[in-house]
Structures are given as structure tokens and as C-alpha cells.
Amino acid sequence: MRIEIVSRTENKLLGRIEVKYIATHIKEKAPSREDVKAQLSANLQVPKELIIIDHSNTEFGRSVTEGYAKVYKTKEAAMKLEPDYLLLRNGLIEKKE
């Protein structure tokens, strides 16, 4: 899998960087959130726990996934601004029973 960052915008008001990316995965399955976070972490040189994958879309029959991620400066900022369902999907909180 190869990830190309299409756009990178700094949102100073919310204290984060917003990234649009394209992941090419020829002859592989669609990448998981953890795979994308690992690649973005390496490309942007930030820890994985500061990256929130908002959405990732793969069209049927294509080997390309387009997505949107947010990179926060601190984990506390992410916990404060992101909705619970995104924190749960990205592994920052556990499901409440």
C-alpha cells in the first residue's frame, strides 16, 4: 500500500492539521484504519495516537481509497473535539457497557 497526501491544511482555530489522502492498494484488500494511521504517521512524522481517520472510501472494483484524516497536537485536544463514535473507531476510547 502506498499513501499520497493530496492536500494538507492547518486549522489554527481547532489546533489540528486536516489531511486528504489517496491510498493505492493494487492486488491487496482495502486498508484498515490502523494501516492508514501507520502510513500517515510515518509520512507526517507524528505519533499514531494523534491521528483521527474521519472517513475512508473505496469504490467497488478499484484499488484506490480516498480518505480524510485529522492530526491533533495533543491527545487531549482530540478527546475534547471529536465525537465519541470517531474516538471509538480510532481506538482512543473503549465501548461502554
ZIKA-V436092 format. One record per residue. N is the residue number from 0. SS is DSSP state (H for helix, E for strand, L for the rest). PHI is phi in degrees with one decimal (* if undefined). D_LAST is the distance of its C-alpha to the last C-alpha in Angstrom with 1 decimal. Layout:
n=N ss=SS phi=PHI d_last=D_LAST
n=N ss=SS phi=PHI d_last=D_LAST
This chain:
n=0 ss=L phi=* d_last=35.7
n=1 ss=E phi=-128.0 d_last=37.4
n=2 ss=E phi=-113.0 d_last=36.0
n=3 ss=E phi=-117.3 d_last=38.3
n=4 ss=E phi=-84.9 d_last=37.4
n=5 ss=E phi=-83.5 d_last=38.9
n=6 ss=E phi=-144.5 d_last=38.4
n=7 ss=E phi=-139.0 d_last=37.3
n=8 ss=E phi=-124.1 d_last=37.1
n=9 ss=E phi=-91.9 d_last=36.5
n=10 ss=E phi=-103.4 d_last=34.6
n=11 ss=L phi=-68.6 d_last=35.9
n=12 ss=L phi=-62.1 d_last=34.3
n=13 ss=L phi=-97.7 d_last=30.7
n=14 ss=L phi=67.8 d_last=31.7
n=15 ss=E phi=-149.3 d_last=30.9
n=16 ss=E phi=-110.7 d_last=32.7
n=17 ss=E phi=-104.9 d_last=32.0
n=18 ss=E phi=-124.7 d_last=33.0
n=19 ss=E phi=-106.1 d_last=33.8
n=20 ss=E phi=-136.5 d_last=34.3
n=21 ss=E phi=-126.4 d_last=35.6
n=22 ss=E phi=-106.0 d_last=34.6
n=23 ss=E phi=-100.7 d_last=37.2
n=24 ss=L phi=-136.8 d_last=36.1
n=25 ss=L phi=-71.5 d_last=39.1
n=26 ss=L phi=59.0 d_last=38.6
n=27 ss=L phi=-133.2 d_last=35.0
n=28 ss=L phi=-75.0 d_last=31.7
n=29 ss=L phi=-60.6 d_last=30.0
n=30 ss=L phi=-68.7 d_last=28.6
n=31 ss=L phi=-80.7 d_last=25.0
n=32 ss=H phi=-59.1 d_last=23.5
n=33 ss=H phi=-65.3 d_last=23.9
n=34 ss=H phi=-63.9 d_last=27.5
n=35 ss=H phi=-65.2 d_last=28.3
n=36 ss=H phi=-62.1 d_last=26.9
n=37 ss=H phi=-64.9 d_last=29.0
n=38 ss=H phi=-67.2 d_last=32.1
n=39 ss=H phi=-64.3 d_last=31.7
n=40 ss=H phi=-60.9 d_last=31.1
n=41 ss=H phi=-68.8 d_last=34.4
n=42 ss=H phi=-69.3 d_last=36.3
n=43 ss=H phi=-93.7 d_last=35.3
n=44 ss=L phi=58.1 d_last=35.2
n=45 ss=L phi=-131.6 d_last=31.9
n=46 ss=L phi=-64.9 d_last=28.9
n=47 ss=H phi=-61.4 d_last=26.2
n=48 ss=H phi=-70.8 d_last=23.4
n=49 ss=H phi=-93.5 d_last=25.5
n=50 ss=E phi=-103.2 d_last=25.5
n=51 ss=E phi=-115.5 d_last=23.2
n=52 ss=E phi=-83.7 d_last=24.0
n=53 ss=E phi=-76.4 d_last=24.0
n=54 ss=E phi=-153.0 d_last=25.2
n=55 ss=E phi=-145.4 d_last=27.2
n=56 ss=E phi=-123.2 d_last=29.5
n=57 ss=E phi=-120.0 d_last=31.5
n=58 ss=L phi=-78.2 d_last=34.1
n=59 ss=L phi=-61.3 d_last=34.8
n=60 ss=L phi=84.1 d_last=37.6
n=61 ss=L phi=-109.3 d_last=37.8
n=62 ss=L phi=-102.2 d_last=37.1
n=63 ss=E phi=-131.2 d_last=36.2
n=64 ss=E phi=-118.3 d_last=32.8
n=65 ss=E phi=-105.5 d_last=32.9
n=66 ss=E phi=-152.6 d_last=30.2
n=67 ss=E phi=-136.9 d_last=29.4
n=68 ss=E phi=-132.2 d_last=27.9
n=69 ss=E phi=-123.0 d_last=27.7
n=70 ss=E phi=-114.0 d_last=28.7
n=71 ss=E phi=-94.6 d_last=27.9
n=72 ss=L phi=-77.9 d_last=30.0
n=73 ss=L phi=-136.8 d_last=27.1
n=74 ss=H phi=-66.7 d_last=23.4
n=75 ss=H phi=-63.0 d_last=23.0
n=76 ss=H phi=-64.9 d_last=24.9
n=77 ss=H phi=-64.9 d_last=22.5
n=78 ss=H phi=-64.1 d_last=19.4
n=79 ss=H phi=-77.5 d_last=21.4
n=80 ss=H phi=-96.2 d_last=22.8
n=81 ss=L phi=-85.0 d_last=20.4
n=82 ss=L phi=-69.1 d_last=17.8
n=83 ss=H phi=-59.4 d_last=14.1
n=84 ss=H phi=-64.7 d_last=14.4
n=85 ss=H phi=-73.7 d_last=17.3
n=86 ss=H phi=-64.0 d_last=15.9
n=87 ss=H phi=-66.4 d_last=13.0
n=88 ss=H phi=-62.3 d_last=15.9
n=89 ss=L phi=-91.8 d_last=18.1
n=90 ss=L phi=78.8 d_last=15.8
n=91 ss=L phi=-89.1 d_last=16.1
n=92 ss=L phi=-133.1 d_last=12.4
n=93 ss=L phi=-100.1 d_last=9.3
n=94 ss=L phi=-68.9 d_last=6.4
n=95 ss=L phi=-84.5 d_last=3.8
n=96 ss=L phi=-89.0 d_last=0.0
